[in-house]
Amino acid sequence: MGDPRLDDPGLLGRLGTFRRRYADAVEGGQDPAAAERLARLVRPFLLRRRKSDPGIAPELPPKTETDHAVSLTQEQTGLYEAVVREAMAAIAGADSMARRGQIVKLLTGLKQICNHPAQFLKEERPVVAGRSGKLELLDELLDTVLAEGAGVLVFTQYVRMARLLERHLAARGVRTQFLHGGTPVAEREAMVGRFQDGEVPVFLLSLKAAGTGLNLTRAEHVVHYDRWWNPAVEAQATDRAYRIGQTRPVQVHRIIAEGTIEDRIARLLERKRELADAVLGSGESALTELTDAELAELVELRGDRDDPVRR
């Protein structure tokens, strides 16, 4: 069935009214019941099946999702604070068009710093170990997974970060392969075969390139090294392992740098996921339209005691 706005114009009102009445009310936490009201309104127009629906995929095993909080290293903390300080000064004096570009640059830079300083600094042959809390946790997770003889998918949205992981794991003697948007179709199929046959235990994947069309049911673990700001994209990536044909429980690990923008984005994604689960909505927050004060609050580096959400 088509978009209800096209089949029945005016059903959802104007875009501004819709955002105020439903999207902002639910995502901001002011009126969680708005999701159910919207669901009732659009339900006659939607055809949707979920894995959890009775009779759709009764044979699927359990799926466990865990958020792992990690601390920034001293190097990451210094970079993070410097980038925020310099960017906020530039944003304060920019016109509207330049301001949007500056905000996107800021958010991207902070996410890269949270991943690894070498990614942000674009180092060609960096010393990788000991510089990133995320990488230290990933090493611990992989040690456990590989000791069990299990397969694992590691998703990142950045090709440069995947290359860093590839070199780092090779130095540790861990066999990996990396699929990205430029991988030829024949090699893509060969990679899937090697992973499914157990020849390569760690499959590194570019999030967008690997979002659909892959059956990777040998994986018992899925790691999201960094977060995409659309929960549907992340869920689609996880479904490379958690799909028809999977016979073992799947554990999903999301690595989040605590006290950073990633903390706030994680909470934003959770609210969006709640809205999506209720009414099949999705989309990204208009972060470039935040006021300077709102943006400063979003990107501020905090300790646990300074974060009101953790109190």
Steps between C-alpha positions, in 0.01 A plus 500: 500500500626848425590791720185606692584864431455423130203264529314732737648853486467685827473187715817587692468876467778735397861395559554757776183391677598134467843561653355697790208267570672166454874481419628766743253394769620140497872549431524776758324289760224756566213279385585131443131421444517701176662198332198283569263770372699525179514121468123477519467771237729345238452129575234446226750625240797282599594145414783386723647178631752465779721207592332499839150462354344157560563261212743728314829358626419272793830314468722804561711472817527777761682827430677689779603865460762663725636854512864506614614834646870577464712792618703725274877485529689812602589563134137465392383734777747770397401476134129498582513812718718688251271423207189605693662825613622599153185391316256674734692827456478467121132402506405799715613742227383308191202574275225238469645308203857492633366419846337177381823388338699584813262299718522193275879530505499527879275200556699287255829598660378414849376159390837429339687604815280267703593218261877557498730805484678356196175507303438867577863598439512297176826333598628270229699246704400573856578332827151372575510319834445685828339811351128415491262369764282353227785304347600358838145375557479357148819302564347359819175407324681331213726304735190355665311437176792334324574282802145366460562426134217736400472740208461875539392790279657839576321798347639851460376782278858607420726325250810658660403358840443155352847513342650589838319206658612272219868585552476490877334158507742360243787604730329306779475192279124525451379410152252752358347617175349838415196563280429857386314684225779447247519121543424324165195274496703182444732575791202593716350156439836333568529688830156381609597143413826518697323638805212254487749212462691612807821588317497863622359560850488883499309677223554879487222678314429853390155566645331643192662260253401196705150605600310264268536190293736302723428175680757467778333260739828352624541815710397463861624849586442837334709801607405858412833676547336837436137609477307596191244767586209309353386197705351331192844490333656337805217247527537414133873436551434279803256302289789369289545254789158498667291363214327190371749213520662616822497216755712648782436791735637830371670756723509862380765728649491879463814686611433851633751756626351617830464868580520594130262580219461124454319478836245757390463345155442158661208641698367678191512173304318316776216752489490476121493120523205519735317723255593275205382190683169668570419654163767392249655846505867576449728782400774716636482793736564838346816551702618779275198707611591493870567830672856573614401419860334172402799403288743581782302277735501218243876496440625596848740244648363396839583277791224280644434749781446781251249315286144564626367196317723272711399645835 
